[in-house]
Amino acid sequence: MKKLIHNERGVTLIEVLGAMVVLSIVMVLIANVQIFGQKQFVNQTEQVSHEADVRLAMNILTKEIRSATSISVTNNTIQTDTGKIELKGSTLQKGSKTIGENIASFSAVQKDGNITLTIKSKANGNQKASSLSTTLYIRK
């Protein structure tokens, strides 16, 4: 009976509290890394989506312009024999058909038989916007 009373094996309250503090700090660090990773994933996914929208819009625009028989550019609006292309809000449209979304600005300038197109996407969560520009040389 004396043997059980004088048994001093086990952990003290101070040791338990110390272990809980260390474990809590580790858990907070892991949670912060997880949250940061999720935010980066969302921002990068949004940026990739905006870049894809800009590339797709530019590809469609260049095909439309190259296949058109008549082209005129006024006030960042392109008029071809197949329709009018313009930015409405954040959507680049040809008539009622959507060419690109999440577009912040669209510029079309015709000079000396060349058409310079510039498309800029909306900014993502990190305030980064994608921009693409090209010059089309119109054959006569």
C-alpha positions as CSV (number, residue, x, y, z in Angstrom):
1,M,0.0,0.0,0.0
2,K,2.8,2.4,0.8
3,K,4.2,1.7,-2.7
4,L,1.1,3.2,-4.5
5,I,1.0,6.3,-2.3
6,H,4.7,7.3,-3.0
7,N,4.5,6.6,-6.7
8,E,5.6,9.9,-8.4
9,R,5.4,8.9,-12.0
10,G,3.2,11.0,-14.3
11,V,3.1,14.6,-15.6
12,T,2.6,17.7,-13.6
13,L,0.1,20.5,-14.5
14,I,3.0,22.7,-15.6
15,E,4.2,20.1,-18.1
16,V,0.7,19.6,-19.5
17,L,0.2,23.4,-19.9
18,G,3.6,23.7,-21.6
19,A,2.8,20.9,-24.0
20,M,-0.6,22.5,-24.8
21,V,1.1,25.9,-25.5
22,V,3.6,24.4,-27.9
23,L,0.9,22.4,-29.6
24,S,-1.3,25.5,-29.9
25,I,1.6,27.5,-31.5
26,V,2.2,24.7,-34.0
27,M,-1.5,24.5,-34.9
28,V,-1.8,28.2,-35.4
29,L,1.2,28.2,-37.8
30,I,-0.2,25.2,-39.8
31,A,-3.6,27.0,-40.0
32,N,-1.9,30.2,-41.3
33,V,0.0,28.3,-43.9
34,Q,-3.2,26.6,-45.1
35,I,-5.1,29.9,-45.3
36,F,-2.3,31.6,-47.2
37,G,-2.2,28.7,-49.6
38,Q,-5.9,28.8,-50.3
39,K,-5.8,32.6,-50.9
40,Q,-2.9,32.2,-53.3
41,F,-4.7,29.4,-55.1
42,V,-7.8,31.5,-55.6
43,N,-5.8,34.5,-56.8
44,Q,-3.7,32.5,-59.2
45,T,-6.8,30.7,-60.6
46,E,-8.5,34.0,-61.1
47,Q,-5.4,35.5,-62.8
48,V,-5.1,32.5,-65.1
49,S,-8.8,32.8,-66.0
50,H,-8.4,36.5,-66.9
51,E,-5.3,35.8,-69.0
52,A,-7.2,33.1,-70.9
53,D,-10.1,35.5,-71.5
54,V,-7.7,38.1,-72.9
55,R,-5.9,35.6,-75.2
56,L,-9.2,34.1,-76.4
57,A,-10.6,37.6,-77.1
58,M,-7.5,38.6,-79.0
59,N,-7.5,35.4,-81.1
60,I,-11.1,35.9,-82.0
61,L,-10.6,39.5,-82.9
62,T,-7.6,38.9,-85.1
63,K,-9.5,36.1,-86.9
64,E,-12.5,38.4,-87.4
65,I,-10.4,41.2,-88.7
66,R,-8.3,39.0,-91.0
67,S,-11.4,37.4,-92.5
68,A,-13.3,40.7,-93.0
69,T,-13.4,42.4,-96.4
70,S,-14.1,45.8,-95.0
71,I,-12.9,47.3,-91.7
72,S,-13.3,50.6,-90.0
73,V,-12.2,51.6,-86.5
74,T,-13.7,54.6,-84.6
75,N,-13.7,55.3,-80.8
76,N,-12.4,51.8,-79.9
77,T,-15.2,50.2,-81.9
78,I,-14.4,47.9,-84.9
79,Q,-16.9,47.7,-87.7
80,T,-16.5,44.9,-90.1
81,D,-18.7,43.5,-92.8
82,T,-19.9,40.9,-90.4
83,G,-20.7,43.1,-87.4
84,K,-19.6,45.6,-84.8
85,I,-17.1,44.7,-82.1
86,E,-17.1,46.9,-78.9
87,L,-16.6,46.8,-75.2
88,K,-19.8,46.8,-73.2
89,G,-19.1,47.0,-69.5
90,S,-16.5,44.3,-68.9
91,T,-17.6,42.2,-71.8
92,L,-16.2,42.4,-75.4
93,Q,-19.0,41.8,-77.8
94,K,-19.6,41.3,-81.5
95,G,-23.3,42.2,-81.8
96,S,-25.0,40.1,-79.1
97,K,-22.2,37.4,-79.1
98,T,-19.7,37.5,-76.3
99,I,-16.1,37.5,-77.4
100,G,-14.4,38.0,-74.0
101,E,-15.3,38.6,-70.4
102,N,-13.5,40.3,-67.4
103,I,-12.1,42.9,-69.8
104,A,-11.2,46.2,-68.1
105,S,-10.2,48.1,-71.3
106,F,-10.1,47.6,-75.0
107,S,-8.3,49.9,-77.5
108,A,-8.4,49.7,-81.2
109,V,-6.5,52.2,-83.3
110,Q,-6.3,52.3,-87.1
111,K,-3.3,54.1,-88.6
112,D,-1.5,53.9,-91.9
113,G,-3.3,50.7,-92.9
114,N,-2.5,49.0,-89.5
115,I,-4.8,48.2,-86.7
116,T,-3.3,48.1,-83.2
117,L,-5.4,46.2,-80.6
118,T,-4.8,46.3,-76.9
119,I,-6.9,44.3,-74.4
120,K,-6.4,44.6,-70.6
121,S,-8.2,42.3,-68.1
122,K,-9.7,43.2,-64.8
123,A,-7.3,43.0,-61.8
124,N,-7.4,39.9,-59.7
125,G,-7.2,39.8,-55.8
126,N,-3.5,40.7,-55.9
127,Q,-4.3,43.8,-58.1
128,K,-2.5,42.2,-61.1
129,A,-4.1,42.6,-64.6
130,S,-3.1,40.9,-67.8
131,S,-2.6,42.9,-70.9
132,L,-2.1,41.9,-74.5
133,S,-1.4,44.0,-77.6
134,T,-0.9,43.3,-81.2
135,T,-0.6,45.1,-84.5
136,L,-2.4,43.8,-87.6
137,Y,-1.1,44.8,-91.0
138,I,-4.0,45.1,-93.4
139,R,-3.2,44.0,-97.0
140,K,-4.6,46.0,-99.8
